Amino acid sequence: MVVSQSILKNHLKYEDGSLYWIDFSIRPNAKKSALGNVLPNGYVCMKFFKKTMYVHRLVFLYHHGYMPNFVDHINGCKTDNRIENLRDVTRCQNMMNVKKTSKNTSGYKGVSFNKKTNKWVAQIKLNKQHFYLGLFESAEKAYEEYSRVAIEYHGEYANLG
């Protein structure tokens, strides 16, 4: 079964970023609280017609009537499924809005330390290509350059943290 906006609205209601059952015919014993569970990847998912689906994608479909290839959480919070926090994006735009990884040791997105030169390196990814932005005496200076370029090229999708 293909899930459509009308099917969603017949069975679920939306309130402030959460979905709730309104039709209990498909799940008579379902709970009346917000639907979904937080997965290890940080996203909220739920079962709908025996299919596991991400709540943020269902919320987007519920409001806009179509399912985009990628739905971005504007504020970067994977559990914040309010419609005003969701937008239709390309894969590249979605990747621009990624936070720094847990493996980051510099404390700044786009910044790493080069042991050979004993300096900080700033780099950024644009259109699937990595670009070297220079060597800097401090991590803060490298981050300033990364931030400047990210805002210039990533625009509204830039995530500096």
N, C-alpha and C positions, 0 to 999 in steps of 0.2 A: 504494500500500500504506500502510495506517495502522500506525504503529509502536506496539506494545503492550509492556507490561512482560514478558510471556512471550517475545516475539520478542527483546527486548533480552537477557534472561537466557540465551536459547539460543545467542546469538552473541557476547556480550560478558561480561566480568567487571569488577567494580568493585574498585579498591584505592586507598584514601587519596586520593580526589578525581580519579582517572584511570580511563579505560576501556581495556580491552585485548581483543583478539580471542581467543576460545577456539574458535570455529568458523571455519576458514579456507575453507569451501566457497564462500562468496560472494566472497571475496577471497583466492585461493590465494597470491598474491605479497605479501600484506600484511605489514607489519613487526610485530615482536613487542613493540615498545616502546609506551609510552602513545600513545593515538590523539589526533589533532587538531593543529591549527596555530593560532597566535595571529594573529587578524586585526588590521588597523589600528585597529579600534574597541576593542581590548583583550580581546575575548572569544575563547575557544577554540572552534573548530568542527571538524567532521569529516564525511566522507561515510558515510552508512549507507543501504544499498539505493538508491544513486544519488541520494540527496537530501542536500543540505548541511544540517546541523543543529548547533545549539549544544550543546556537551558538558554545560553546567550543566543544560540542560533534560532531556537524556537521563539524567543522573545522578538528577535528581528523579523522573522517570518510573520509572527502575530501582528506586528505593527505595519510592515511595509508590503506584505503580500508576495514576497519572493525570497528565495534563499540564495544569498551571494556565495561566491567561492570562499571568501574570507570575511569574518566579522572581527573587528578590532575593538578592544576595550580601551577607550580613549585615555582613561586615567591609569591604565596598566594593572588595575586590580581585577583579577580573573573571576572573582565572586560578585563583582558589582555589575549586575545585569539590568540596571535601569536603562530604558530605551535611549535616554539622552546621553548615555555613556557608550553606546554601540554605534559603529559605522561600517559601511560597506567599503572594503579596501582591496587593493591588489596584494599579492604575496610580498612584493618589495615594500609597499607601504606598511604592511603589517610588521615586517622585520625591522623597519626604521623605528618603530615604537617599542622595541624590546628593551628591557632594563639591563643594566650590567649583570653579568653572570656571577654565580656564587664562586667561580674560580678566579675572579678578578682579585689581584693582590695589590694593585695601586690605589684602590679606593675610588677610582674615577673611570667612567666609561670611556673607551677609546684610547686608554693610556696604559703603557707597559714600560718596564725598565729594561734597557739594553745593557747587559753586563760588559760587552766588548768596549763600548764607548763611555760607559758609566754615566749615561744620560737617559732621560725619559723620552719615549717615543709616542707621538700621537698618530693615529691612523683611523680611517673611516671606510665604510663600505658604501659604495654608490653603484646602483645598477649592477649588482652581483660582482663588482670588482673592488678589490682593496686598494686604497690610496694612502700613501705615506705622506704625512703632513709635516714632518720634521722632528729634529732632536731638540730637547729643552733641558735647561739646568734643573728645573723642578717639575714635579708632577702637576702642580697647580697651573703653571704656564702651558704645559702640554694640554691640559684639560681646557684651558681657555681657548686654545686654537681648535681643539676638537669641537667644542661647543659652538664657536663662531661658524665653522664649516657645516656642522649638523643643522643649525638653524637656517643657514643660507640655502642648503641643498635639500634638506628633508622637510623644511617648512613646518606646517601644522602637525606633521607626523614625527617630528624630532622628539626623542626621549633622551634627556641628558643625564639620567640617573640610572 
